[in-house]
């Protein structure tokens, strides 16, 4: 597979990952709050901050889809996305260490960390 096609698929996968995860967690926050303990998370008194964060994750997913359509443009979006994913991983790890979330959330953050590495590779090579 050539590099252009590889990177196109990378950003399509990143887009789907963000979009699917955000939609699932928005659904959980609206219709299935009894699943919060599965992730080691207490039910917040208001869902606004969680849902706003999930909407931003969804918007980043749309951004990754835009990047996949034109790899020569939007490198700034890739850089911002890499920072966002890195911060997500760091925060999940920090809150795991503090005992506020369980390993499932850290594993999701670990997938983001892998994507950070792939995004940096893209920025350096393309």
C-alpha positions as CSV (number, residue, x, y, z in Angstrom):
1,X,0.0,0.0,0.0
2,X,1.4,3.4,-0.9
3,X,1.8,6.0,1.8
4,X,-1.0,8.3,0.6
5,X,-3.5,5.5,0.8
6,X,-2.2,4.4,4.2
7,X,-2.6,7.9,5.6
8,X,-6.0,8.3,4.1
9,X,-7.1,5.1,5.8
10,X,-5.4,6.2,9.1
11,X,-7.5,9.3,9.2
12,X,-10.7,7.5,8.2
13,X,-10.1,5.0,11.1
14,X,-9.3,7.9,13.5
15,X,-12.5,9.7,12.4
16,X,-14.6,6.6,12.9
17,X,-13.0,5.9,16.3
18,X,-13.8,9.4,17.5
19,X,-17.3,9.5,16.1
20,X,-18.4,6.0,17.2
21,X,-17.0,6.4,20.7
22,X,-18.5,9.8,21.2
23,X,-21.9,8.6,20.0
24,X,-21.8,5.6,22.2
25,X,-20.8,7.6,25.3
26,X,-23.4,10.3,24.6
27,X,-26.0,7.5,24.3
28,X,-24.8,6.0,27.6
29,X,-25.0,9.4,29.3
30,X,-28.6,9.9,28.2
31,X,-30.1,6.4,28.2
32,X,-27.9,4.1,30.1
33,X,-26.4,5.9,33.1
34,X,-26.4,2.6,35.0
35,X,-23.3,1.7,32.9
36,X,-21.1,4.4,34.5
37,X,-19.8,2.0,37.2
38,X,-18.6,-0.3,34.4
39,X,-16.0,2.3,33.7
40,X,-15.3,3.1,37.3
41,X,-16.8,6.5,37.0
42,X,-19.3,8.1,39.4
43,X,-22.5,9.5,37.9
44,X,-22.0,13.3,37.7
45,X,-24.6,15.6,39.0
46,X,-25.0,17.1,35.5
47,X,-24.1,15.6,32.2
48,X,-23.4,19.0,30.4
49,X,-19.6,18.9,30.7
50,X,-19.3,15.2,29.7
51,X,-21.7,15.7,26.8
52,X,-19.9,18.9,25.7
53,X,-16.6,17.0,25.8
54,X,-18.0,14.2,23.8
55,X,-19.4,16.6,21.2
56,X,-15.8,18.0,20.8
57,X,-14.5,14.5,20.3
58,X,-17.1,14.0,17.6
59,X,-16.1,17.2,15.9
60,X,-12.5,16.1,15.9
61,X,-13.7,13.0,14.2
62,X,-15.3,15.0,11.5
63,X,-12.0,16.9,11.2
64,X,-10.0,13.7,10.7
65,X,-12.4,12.7,8.0
66,X,-11.8,16.1,6.3
67,X,-8.0,15.4,6.6
68,X,-8.5,12.0,4.9
69,X,-10.1,13.7,1.9
70,X,-7.1,16.0,1.3
71,X,-3.9,15.0,3.0
72,X,-1.9,17.9,1.8
73,X,-4.0,20.4,3.7
74,X,-5.1,20.6,7.3
75,X,-1.8,19.7,8.9
76,X,-2.7,22.1,11.7
77,X,-5.8,20.1,12.5
78,X,-3.7,16.9,12.7
79,X,-1.3,18.7,15.1
80,X,-4.1,19.9,17.3
81,X,-5.7,16.5,17.2
82,X,-2.4,14.9,18.2
83,X,-2.2,17.2,21.2
84,X,-5.9,16.5,22.2
85,X,-5.3,12.8,22.0
86,X,-2.1,13.0,24.0
87,X,-3.9,15.1,26.7
88,X,-6.7,12.5,26.7
89,X,-4.2,9.7,27.4
90,X,-2.4,11.7,30.1
91,X,-5.6,12.5,31.8
92,X,-7.0,9.0,31.7
93,X,-3.7,7.7,33.1
94,X,-3.6,10.3,35.8
95,X,-7.2,9.7,36.9
96,X,-6.5,5.9,36.8
97,X,-3.6,6.4,39.2
98,X,-5.9,8.6,41.4
99,X,-8.5,5.8,41.4
100,X,-11.2,7.8,39.7
101,X,-11.5,5.6,36.5
102,X,-10.7,2.0,35.8
103,X,-8.4,0.3,33.2
104,X,-11.1,0.4,30.4
105,X,-10.8,4.1,30.2
106,X,-7.0,3.9,30.1
107,X,-7.2,1.4,27.3
108,X,-9.2,3.8,25.3
109,X,-6.6,6.4,26.0
110,X,-3.9,4.0,25.0
111,X,-5.5,3.7,21.5
112,X,-5.4,7.5,21.4
113,X,-1.7,7.4,22.3
114,X,-1.0,5.0,19.4
115,X,-2.8,7.4,17.1
116,X,-0.7,10.3,18.4
117,X,2.4,8.4,17.3
118,X,0.9,7.8,13.9
119,X,-0.2,11.4,13.5
120,X,3.3,12.6,14.3
121,X,4.7,10.1,11.8
122,X,2.3,11.6,9.2
123,X,3.3,15.2,10.1
124,X,7.0,14.3,9.7
125,X,6.8,12.3,6.5
126,X,3.9,13.8,4.5
